[in-house]
Amino acid sequence: MASKLPDLDQWLDAVAPIVKLDVPAEQRPGVKDHLKTAAKMAALLEKVPLKDETAAAAVYRA
């Protein structure tokens, strides 16, 4: 992973109340594991080169 992850305990303490998410102590390790996985996935996507003329995908709504 190119960038260093933030302290996930501090991050959860700061962000969970903002999004009105209660993360019980027994679930924190799992949530932190998922955040680490999401960061790894994002790092892979950031490596994909995009051309300036690449168009965004259409948004479809039902």
C-alpha positions as CSV (number, residue, x, y, z in Angstrom):
1,M,0.0,0.0,0.0
2,A,1.5,3.3,-1.0
3,S,0.0,5.6,1.6
4,K,0.1,5.0,5.4
5,L,-3.2,4.2,7.1
6,P,-4.4,6.5,9.8
7,D,-4.7,5.3,13.3
8,L,-7.9,3.4,12.8
9,D,-9.1,3.6,16.4
10,Q,-8.8,7.4,16.3
11,W,-10.4,7.4,12.9
12,L,-13.4,5.3,14.1
13,D,-13.8,7.5,17.2
14,A,-13.9,10.6,15.0
15,V,-16.0,9.4,12.0
16,A,-18.5,7.0,13.5
17,P,-20.4,9.7,15.3
18,I,-20.5,11.9,12.2
19,V,-22.2,9.1,10.2
20,K,-24.3,8.1,13.3
21,L,-22.8,4.6,13.4
22,D,-22.4,2.8,16.7
23,V,-19.4,0.4,16.6
24,P,-19.5,-1.7,19.8
25,A,-16.0,-2.7,21.2
26,E,-16.4,-6.3,20.3
27,Q,-17.0,-5.4,16.6
28,R,-14.1,-2.9,16.3
29,P,-11.5,-5.4,15.2
30,G,-13.7,-6.6,12.4
31,V,-14.5,-3.1,11.3
32,K,-10.8,-2.2,11.3
33,D,-10.0,-5.3,9.2
34,H,-12.6,-4.2,6.6
35,L,-11.2,-0.7,6.5
36,K,-7.8,-2.1,5.9
37,T,-9.1,-4.2,3.1
38,A,-11.0,-1.2,1.6
39,A,-7.7,0.8,1.7
40,K,-5.9,-1.9,-0.1
41,M,-8.6,-2.0,-2.8
42,A,-8.5,1.8,-3.2
43,A,-4.7,1.7,-3.5
44,L,-5.0,-0.8,-6.4
45,L,-7.5,1.4,-8.2
46,E,-5.3,4.5,-7.7
47,K,-2.6,2.7,-9.7
48,V,-4.8,2.4,-12.8
49,P,-3.8,5.1,-15.3
50,L,-6.7,7.0,-16.8
51,K,-6.5,9.0,-20.0
52,D,-7.8,12.6,-19.9
53,E,-10.4,11.7,-22.5
54,T,-11.9,8.8,-20.4
55,A,-15.6,9.5,-20.0
56,A,-17.4,8.8,-16.8
57,A,-20.0,6.0,-16.9
58,A,-23.6,7.0,-17.2
59,V,-25.8,7.0,-14.1
60,Y,-29.0,5.1,-14.4
61,R,-31.9,5.7,-12.0
62,A,-35.1,3.7,-11.7
